[in-house]
Amino acid sequence: MIQSDKGADPPDKKDMKLSTATNPQNGLSQILRLVLQELSLFYSRDVNGVCLLYDLLHSPWLRALLKIYDCLQEFKEKKLVPATPHAQVLSCEALLSAHDTIAQKDFEPLLPPLPDNIPESEEAMRIVCLVKNQQPLGATIKRHEMTGDILVARVIHGGLAERSGLLYAGDKLVEVNGVSVEGLDPEQVIHILGMSRGTIMFKVVPVSDPPVNSQKMVYVRAMTEYWPQEDPDIPCMDAGLPFQKGDILQIVDQNDALWWQARKISDPATCAGLVPSNHLLKRKQREFWWSQPYQPHTCLKSTLYKEEFVGYGQKFFIAGFRRSMRLCRRKSHLSPLHASVCCTGGCYSAVGAPYEEVVRYQRRPSDKYRLIVLMGPSGVGVNELRRQLIEFNPSHFQSAVPHTTRTKKSYEMNGREYHYVSKETFESLIYSHRMLEYGEYKGHLYGTSVDAVQTVLVEGKICVMDLEPQDIQVVRTHELKPYVIFIKPSNMRCMKQSRKNAKIITDYYVDMKFKDEDLQEMENLAQRMETQFGQFFDHVIVNDSLHDACAQLLSAIQKAQEEPQWVPATWISSDTET
Ligand SMILES: Nc1ncnc2c1ncn2[C@@H]1O[C@H](COP(=O)(O)OP(=O)(O)OP(=O)(O)O)[C@@H](O)[C@H]1O
């Protein structure tokens, strides 16, 4: 039996490969030697035995021989054969002929000689041939107000015309596909272009100084929306780029004071489009797009006041969940104090800058964590999610301890539930812009200070705070680099189901169940918040299933801290740490 013949075992496959690779001769003679050795053992055996045949077929040397045969066969098939027996001679001749043509400047087609008597005023023409494909040509034309000439108004970045490098803004069109454009309207020229198939030939008088785009690429966040179809002023509606609040745009050309060229970073492959410049959009916003100011939740009226210890009854104490603090937050916009400071403090007005310059920011492991801001309509679950997050990992996530002017109760501790301060101290914090949010409730002031947030961040923890949207501009500083997560209700049908046992907090009822009107109000408010403040939201989570929403929140926070994000450019340029 071959199995018993251990002494004649072939060297293992790996070694065989190695030795074959270093010296093919050695490997082959080794195999052949093995074959002869093995064959000698077969002489004395019964040639009719099935076992013999079995052993023979399973013997490693036979397989090795078959492999060698396959390799030889493959090599024979692969052998390269020249396409023609004279290939080498032919290629040599072609090279020499090309060399001679270039050396003798023997180019075709031969152009007729220039006439001797060209008047000085004769304009040089350029003939441009573009092959039309599915894409637009990427250029706009206009009629010169004085001369009536048809001019290339702008060449769109990334379009066919720009990529050809042959058409420039300011070039004068003379002919399109052999048809003179003299006296035609731009619309008639567009019609000729629309009718043409395949190649389009332009005869142009080139502009004397083609514009050079030396500006650096700028990225901006759209703080408003823009719909070219609804803008009667846009020079070419088809070339317009629509965008929504919060879209990140790459501004590729700012040569024109009124109309910039931009592309969305979510769609980088497409050619650019026209967008109003910062100056123009600001003007348009003032003229047409004054959106209705946001009206926060005002339906809660104080009648019966009963202190409720929201924040207790958990496994441990978490600051910033007190009922009075939460009710006060909702009313903060109504406070006259808030209004007076807010206006001098540069809070967001409905007509703010339409574009905000942004850059990519990647937090370094040694940097403090970014502040996490949760916001959403009252009752959507902002506090529930914040509480779950802190309970999930209290050594990693924490709330800031708020300030209040009310007196400390016997069971409270200064710096645990609140920082208890005098009205004067509280107001001086407001006037020195050290309060991120504040409000008045039942004659007392409540609020969260920058320092309270910094205390959490300096400890190397992630500070998670709940904020009303009208306070968003106050926290948007390079110091805190907030990442804003909007918590959104799902549709009414799902909310009715998921909020069956949920309790709403009001200042006259404790543990009141959600009514349909509450859910409807929540949905309306969420829509208004999104419309007015959507540009500030870095991430949106629909809070339907609490479990899913928590998981999404955790993952969003991780991304905010560990992955590059678009942030206002001012946060980075004024950041001494980076
Ligand atoms: N996904 C959810 N499924 C079921 N119940 C939820 C969900 N999210 C929140 N709740 C419940 O809804 C109620 C209101 O939530 P929460 O107190 O967090 O609201 P809120 O957004 O903080 O509003 P407010 O600031 O007015 O208190 C609570 O009883 C909470 O447990």
The ligand as an SDF file (V2000), in Angstrom:
LIG
                    3D

 31 33  0  0  0  0  0  0  0  0999 V2000
  -40.1990   57.3100   21.7510 N   0  0  0  0  0  0  0  0  0  0  0  0
  -41.0310   57.4090   22.7830 C   0  0  0  0  0  0  0  0  0  0  0  0
  -41.9540   56.4650   22.9730 N   0  0  0  0  0  0  0  0  0  0  0  0
  -42.8220   56.5620   24.0120 C   0  0  0  0  0  0  0  0  0  0  0  0
  -42.8150   57.5620   24.9040 N   0  0  0  0  0  0  0  0  0  0  0  0
  -41.9080   58.5170   24.7680 C   0  0  0  0  0  0  0  0  0  0  0  0
  -40.9670   58.4990   23.7030 C   0  0  0  0  0  0  0  0  0  0  0  0
  -40.1970   59.5850   23.8300 N   0  0  0  0  0  0  0  0  0  0  0  0
  -40.6170   60.2450   24.8960 C   0  0  0  0  0  0  0  0  0  0  0  0
  -41.6310   59.6230   25.4680 N   0  0  0  0  0  0  0  0  0  0  0  0
  -42.4020   60.0470   26.6470 C   0  0  0  0  0  0  0  0  0  0  0  0
  -43.0580   61.2670   26.3000 O   0  0  0  0  0  0  0  0  0  0  0  0
  -43.1740   62.1010   27.4370 C   0  0  0  0  0  0  0  0  0  0  0  0
  -42.6000   63.4620   27.1240 C   0  0  0  0  0  0  0  0  0  0  0  0
  -41.2120   63.3100   26.8640 O   0  0  0  0  0  0  0  0  0  0  0  0
  -40.1770   64.3630   27.4140 P   0  0  0  0  0  0  0  0  0  0  0  0
  -40.5030   64.7550   28.7870 O   0  0  0  0  0  0  0  0  0  0  0  0
  -38.8240   63.8700   27.1510 O   0  0  0  0  0  0  0  0  0  0  0  0
  -40.5300   65.5760   26.4550 O   0  0  0  0  0  0  0  0  0  0  0  0
  -39.6370   66.8280   26.0790 P   0  0  0  0  0  0  0  0  0  0  0  0
  -39.3580   66.7830   24.6530 O   0  0  0  0  0  0  0  0  0  0  0  0
  -38.4920   66.9280   26.9860 O   0  0  0  0  0  0  0  0  0  0  0  0
  -40.6350   68.0260   26.3070 O   0  0  0  0  0  0  0  0  0  0  0  0
  -40.5990   69.1400   27.4740 P   0  0  0  0  0  0  0  0  0  0  0  0
  -39.3610   69.9290   27.2600 O   0  0  0  0  0  0  0  0  0  0  0  0
  -41.8180   69.9050   27.2320 O   0  0  0  0  0  0  0  0  0  0  0  0
  -40.5910   68.4140   28.7600 O   0  0  0  0  0  0  0  0  0  0  0  0
  -42.4600   61.3840   28.5770 C   0  0  0  0  0  0  0  0  0  0  0  0
  -43.4280   60.6890   29.3170 O   0  0  0  0  0  0  0  0  0  0  0  0
  -41.5580   60.4000   27.8570 C   0  0  0  0  0  0  0  0  0  0  0  0
  -41.2780   59.2690   28.6350 O   0  0  0  0  0  0  0  0  0  0  0  0
  1  2  1  0
  2  3  1  0
  2  7  2  0
  3  4  2  0
  4  5  1  0
  5  6  2  0
  6  7  1  0
  6 10  1  0
  7  8  1  0
  8  9  2  0
  9 10  1  0
 10 11  1  0
 11 12  1  0
 11 30  1  0
 12 13  1  0
 13 14  1  0
 13 28  1  0
 14 15  1  0
 15 16  1  0
 16 17  2  0
 16 18  1  0
 16 19  1  0
 19 20  1  0
 20 21  2  0
 20 22  1  0
 20 23  1  0
 23 24  1  0
 24 25  2  0
 24 26  1  0
 24 27  1  0
 28 29  1  0
 28 30  1  0
 30 31  1  0
M  END
$$$$
